[in-house]
Amino acid sequence: MEFFKITKRFKKDEDGAVTVDWVVLTAAIVGLGIAVVASVRTATSDLGNRISDAICSTEVDNDGGGTC
């Protein structure tokens, strides 16, 4: 009889289901974050290279004669 009580109590317990919901929600948020970073990475790298090229090609009148 004790076994049936334990089984019935186990079927009613929903703590594990809530944990699974949170794990799935967290995984979805992390996945979206990775997707955003992957889609933006190339554009930001290209923009950084263009800014670097523009700064290096700008001539400044100084006595140091620095280069990029």
C-alpha positions in Angstrom: 0.0 0.0 0.0 2.9 2.4 0.7 4.1 2.0 -2.8 0.8 3.2 -4.3 0.8 6.2 -2.0 4.3 7.1 -3.2 3.3 6.6 -6.8 0.2 8.8 -6.4 2.2 11.5 -4.7 4.9 11.3 -7.5 2.3 11.8 -10.2 0.9 14.9 -8.5 4.3 16.5 -8.0 4.9 19.2 -10.6 8.2 20.6 -9.5 10.2 18.7 -12.1 7.9 20.0 -14.9 8.5 23.6 -13.8 12.2 23.0 -13.8 12.0 21.7 -17.3 10.0 24.7 -18.4 12.7 27.0 -17.1 15.5 25.0 -18.7 13.8 25.2 -22.1 13.1 28.9 -21.7 16.7 29.6 -20.8 18.0 27.5 -23.7 15.7 29.5 -26.1 17.0 32.8 -24.8 20.6 31.6 -25.1 19.9 30.4 -28.6 18.5 33.7 -29.6 21.5 35.5 -28.2 23.9 33.3 -30.2 21.8 33.9 -33.3 21.9 37.7 -32.9 25.7 37.7 -32.3 26.3 35.5 -35.3 24.2 37.7 -37.6 25.8 41.0 -36.3 29.4 39.8 -36.1 30.3 40.2 -39.7 28.7 43.6 -40.1 30.5 45.0 -37.0 33.8 43.5 -38.1 33.4 45.2 -41.6 32.5 48.5 -40.0 35.5 48.3 -37.7 37.8 47.7 -40.7 36.3 50.6 -42.6 36.7 52.9 -39.6 40.3 51.8 -39.2 41.0 52.4 -42.9 39.5 55.9 -42.7 41.6 56.8 -39.6 44.8 55.5 -41.2 44.2 57.3 -44.4 43.6 60.6 -42.7 46.6 62.9 -42.8 47.4 65.0 -39.8 50.0 67.8 -39.8 52.4 66.7 -37.0 56.1 66.4 -36.6 56.0 62.8 -35.3 55.3 61.3 -38.7 53.4 58.4 -37.1 52.0 55.6 -39.2 49.1 53.1 -38.8 
